[in-house]
Amino acid sequence: MKVVTGVVGNDVHVVANRLIEISLKERGFTVYNLGVNTYLEEFLDALLETDADVLLISSLNGEAEGWSRDLKILKSRYRFRKDVLFVIGGNLAVGEVDEETLVPRFEAFGFDLVYHQKDLNESLDEVEERLRERAA
Amino acid sequence: MSLFRRERELITRNEFVDRFDFAEIENFVRHASKNLFISHRFKHTDKMLVQPRGGFPTYDKVFALYEEFTRAGVDVLPLTIDSNTRLNDYATAKKMLALSEENDTDMLNGYPLVNHGYRTTRRMMVHFDTPVSLRHGTPDARLLVEMAIASGIFEIEGGPITYLLPYSKNFPLDKAFLYWKYVERVCAHYSALNEPINRESFGPLSATLQPPVIVIVIQLLEMLLSLEEGVRSFSVSFSQSGSMIQDVVTANVLRRLARRYAEEFGYGDAAIHLVYHQWMGAFPHNKEFSDALITTSTVIAAMVGADKIITKTRDEAHGIPTKEANARAVAGVQYTLGMLQGIPSVEDPEEEEHLERMVVEIMEAVLNDGADTLWRKVFNAIKRGHVEIPFSPHVINANEVITIRDPRRNIRILERGRLPISDRSFAYEKKQISLRPGEKVVEKIIQDIGIMQ
């Protein structure tokens, strides 16, 4: 399985980004890490170029919403060969916003799985579970 | 007019700079007070110099900060530059400086030196008559350094690797080497007029589980790049690793090899100093624990025989410290240092031999590259992943090396990536590591990063 990952927007939280890369590799994924400060268009271009199965966007500074709200519109302009799983996780809001509000909002942007302030390994377990269900 | 002089005329001429009067500046440096030169202090004292961190947008606030530091017994004053200036965005810095001056709120995270200009800034430097160290993080620091030296700031921190790879994703590394070559030449030029300008490398790198071998290799390379342009006073540095004995081993090997490489390259006349940064990772929220951490790190600095220590404050986890809190930290470190006379020298011959061997293995790989100049050899080494900085955001960084702590908290190499270290050296590193059965490497890394919290 191939994963494209990176940190969206003007966000330089490199430690979390590198930990996600190491975790994904430990789980046997082929990882294309675009690193910090990545724009949505770059992620979608990379999905096409690498023919990846999963897009895993992370964000820590809380500004993800502004950078990813156009995902649905953007997705419609690309023709992926695979049914790509769109995942976003990290700290998805500035200040205190509860999960019940945030998750539907990001799902409406076009994400299949949304993780707000969740444990990395538990979240990746769920991602793998979802991929197995899809394959079945 | 020489080509270099023509280049300097171009660099110092833009809409944000008042006329640059080279003759006047040379005259100022030639007759400047010896007290402004840290190189002079190093020469005439055995006391470890204490330097805090800090900088504010306006002249008045920096002045007040320096008064506070002076009362606390500071040895070296810092001047931290704002992030717009670091990116050469002088227009934004100008706007934010004006807003900071009008509204009495800080709209910049440091002092926009280029906008203030050297005529204004020099008044402050001459008033305090204490060495000042320029702290920034700028890949293209050509104008900034011209401005700093003209202001009476005679220590310049940074370098093409240590101010680029930990800070930037896209700035081209080859350009950084050439821009820093200019900086070294300017420092060398002024060094001939009075006491030497001191250059200091930034050893903490990304401050996240940095293996000593990489820190030392990069310190040696930046030192050689600087000395080859004519700089004759240089500080190598590193930050507290989290393991007391590893800090001692790092210091002993770094000091020994810096001297040896300087001599081998024909710069035996250069003065080389060792700088120790107090813990650069995440601090505890508990302020008493922070005090304990700061005191312990001062003890380690004394054990390793540092020539200068760069301090933190008990408010580190809570944001930018007030000038009063910052000054209290300086006074606290001075108090601790007063107790630390006559510490016996500590060594660990086996660990030192191992670390030294690894450093030499990487240095040989870098220096044996076929390129015609040193900076190109170093550039190639980084491009190939022979040198990389764990947790760097830069696109050129290999990101293959993985480090974790051994049971004594020493940072060890778990995955060597493309580092050209021998199987023997790598086996020694791996032998020290013990992972519990089923323990995930990532969980261990997260724990090992956050040991002080």
Interface residues (C-beta under 8 A of the other chain):
Chain A: V12 V14 V15 N17 R18 L19 E21 I22 S23 E26 N33 G35 V36 N37 L120 N121
Chain B: K169 N170 S206 T208 P390 F391 S392 P393 V395 N399 I402 K440 V441 V442 E443 I445 I446 I449
